Amino acid sequence: MKLGRVYFPGVKLENFDDDIKSELLNEIDIEFDLALDGIRKLPKCARQGVFIAYKYYRALANKVRRMPA
């Protein structure tokens, strides 16, 4: 926590394990599903760029899922 940033309030790094990681990623998956619904409602001119960012971060979450805690 060199920079003092908190990405997951309430999660203590010293207690972080695969169960906590899985729980967080499950919550993130729900948010991704909600985001996709919102992306579909965007004006066509904005949809592509936002969808590309969505795909990037969804792939990043899947990569994190494959890594140990």
C-alpha positions as CSV (number, residue, x, y, z in Angstrom):
1,M,0.0,0.0,0.0
2,K,2.8,2.2,-1.0
3,L,0.7,5.0,-2.4
4,G,-2.0,4.8,0.2
5,R,-4.8,3.9,-2.2
6,V,-7.7,1.8,-1.1
7,Y,-9.4,-0.1,-4.0
8,F,-11.6,-2.3,-1.9
9,P,-12.8,-0.6,1.3
10,G,-13.1,-3.1,4.2
11,V,-10.6,-5.6,2.7
12,K,-7.4,-5.9,4.7
13,L,-4.4,-6.9,2.6
14,E,-3.0,-9.1,5.3
15,N,-6.2,-11.2,5.2
16,F,-6.6,-11.3,1.4
17,D,-7.0,-14.8,0.1
18,D,-8.5,-16.7,-2.8
19,D,-12.0,-16.7,-1.1
20,I,-12.0,-12.9,-0.7
21,K,-10.6,-12.5,-4.3
22,S,-13.4,-14.7,-5.6
23,E,-16.1,-12.8,-3.7
24,L,-14.8,-9.5,-5.1
25,L,-14.6,-10.8,-8.6
26,N,-18.2,-12.1,-8.4
27,E,-19.3,-8.6,-7.3
28,I,-17.3,-7.2,-10.2
29,D,-19.0,-9.6,-12.6
30,I,-22.4,-8.4,-11.5
31,E,-21.3,-4.8,-12.1
32,F,-20.0,-5.8,-15.6
33,D,-23.4,-7.3,-16.4
34,L,-25.1,-4.1,-15.4
35,A,-22.6,-2.0,-17.3
36,L,-23.2,-3.9,-20.5
37,D,-26.9,-3.1,-20.2
38,G,-26.0,0.6,-19.9
39,I,-23.6,0.4,-22.8
40,R,-26.4,-0.9,-25.0
41,K,-28.4,2.2,-24.2
42,L,-25.6,4.7,-25.1
43,P,-25.8,6.7,-28.3
44,K,-24.4,4.7,-31.2
45,C,-21.5,7.3,-31.6
46,A,-20.3,6.6,-28.0
47,R,-21.1,2.9,-27.7
48,Q,-18.0,1.5,-29.5
49,G,-15.4,3.2,-27.5
50,V,-17.1,2.4,-24.2
51,F,-17.6,-1.2,-25.3
52,I,-13.9,-1.5,-26.1
53,A,-13.0,-0.3,-22.6
54,Y,-15.6,-2.7,-21.2
55,K,-14.0,-5.7,-23.0
56,Y,-10.5,-4.6,-21.9
57,Y,-11.5,-4.5,-18.2
58,R,-13.5,-7.7,-18.4
59,A,-10.4,-9.4,-19.9
60,L,-8.3,-7.9,-17.1
61,A,-10.7,-9.3,-14.4
62,N,-10.5,-12.7,-16.0
63,K,-6.7,-12.6,-15.9
64,V,-6.8,-11.6,-12.2
65,R,-9.2,-14.5,-11.7
66,R,-6.5,-17.0,-13.0
67,M,-3.8,-15.6,-10.7
68,P,-3.3,-16.6,-7.0
69,A,-4.4,-14.2,-4.3
